[in-house]
């Protein structure tokens, strides 16, 4: 049986490390890249990163950017 794969953006912070530990304890394979590997503010970085992703079962959007606007009105 193939392990389920989770991706945690913003993987270098304390919250990401805690979520990672919980998921790994539950049997998940976890990828938790930091900003150098996956910069979610860069479309090019996101596209390049996801070219290396073979399977993904869960996405934890943990990388944060503060911008006081509705998501629908934000640019990429």
C-alpha positions as CSV (number, residue, x, y, z in Angstrom):
1,X,0.0,0.0,0.0
2,X,1.3,3.4,-1.0
3,X,1.7,6.0,1.8
4,X,-0.5,9.0,1.6
5,X,1.5,12.2,0.8
6,X,0.9,15.6,2.4
7,X,2.5,18.9,1.5
8,X,2.8,21.7,4.1
9,X,3.7,25.1,2.7
10,X,5.8,27.3,4.9
11,X,7.5,24.2,6.2
12,X,10.2,25.8,8.3
13,X,8.0,27.3,11.1
14,X,6.9,25.9,14.4
15,X,3.3,25.2,13.3
16,X,4.5,23.3,10.2
17,X,6.9,21.2,12.4
18,X,4.0,20.3,14.7
19,X,1.6,19.4,11.9
20,X,4.4,17.4,10.2
21,X,5.0,15.4,13.4
22,X,1.3,14.6,13.8
23,X,0.9,13.5,10.2
24,X,4.1,11.4,10.2
25,X,2.9,9.7,13.5
26,X,-0.4,8.9,11.6
27,X,1.6,7.2,8.8
28,X,1.7,10.0,6.2
29,X,4.7,10.9,4.0
30,X,5.2,14.6,4.5
31,X,6.9,17.2,2.3
32,X,7.4,20.5,4.1
33,X,9.5,22.8,1.9
34,X,10.7,26.2,3.2
35,X,10.6,29.4,1.2
36,X,13.8,28.7,-0.7
37,X,12.3,25.5,-2.2
38,X,8.7,26.7,-2.5
39,X,8.1,30.4,-2.6
40,X,4.3,30.7,-2.7
41,X,4.5,34.4,-3.7
42,X,6.1,33.4,-7.0
43,X,4.1,31.7,-9.7
44,X,7.3,30.4,-11.3
45,X,8.5,28.8,-8.0
46,X,5.1,27.1,-7.4
47,X,5.0,25.8,-11.0
48,X,8.6,24.5,-10.8
49,X,8.0,22.8,-7.4
50,X,4.8,21.0,-8.5
51,X,6.6,19.5,-11.5
52,X,8.5,17.4,-9.0
53,X,5.4,16.3,-7.1
54,X,4.4,12.7,-8.2
55,X,1.4,12.3,-5.8
56,X,-0.4,14.6,-3.4
57,X,-3.3,13.6,-1.1
58,X,-3.4,16.6,1.3
59,X,-2.3,20.2,1.1
60,X,-1.8,22.3,4.2
61,X,-1.6,26.0,3.3
62,X,0.6,27.1,6.1
63,X,2.7,29.8,4.4
64,X,1.3,33.2,5.3
65,X,1.2,36.6,3.7
66,X,-0.7,39.4,5.3
67,X,-2.7,41.3,2.8
68,X,-6.0,42.9,3.9
69,X,-8.1,42.0,0.8
70,X,-10.5,39.3,-0.3
71,X,-8.7,36.4,-1.9
72,X,-10.8,36.8,-5.0
73,X,-9.4,40.3,-5.5
74,X,-5.7,39.4,-4.9
75,X,-3.3,38.8,-7.8
76,X,-1.3,35.5,-8.0
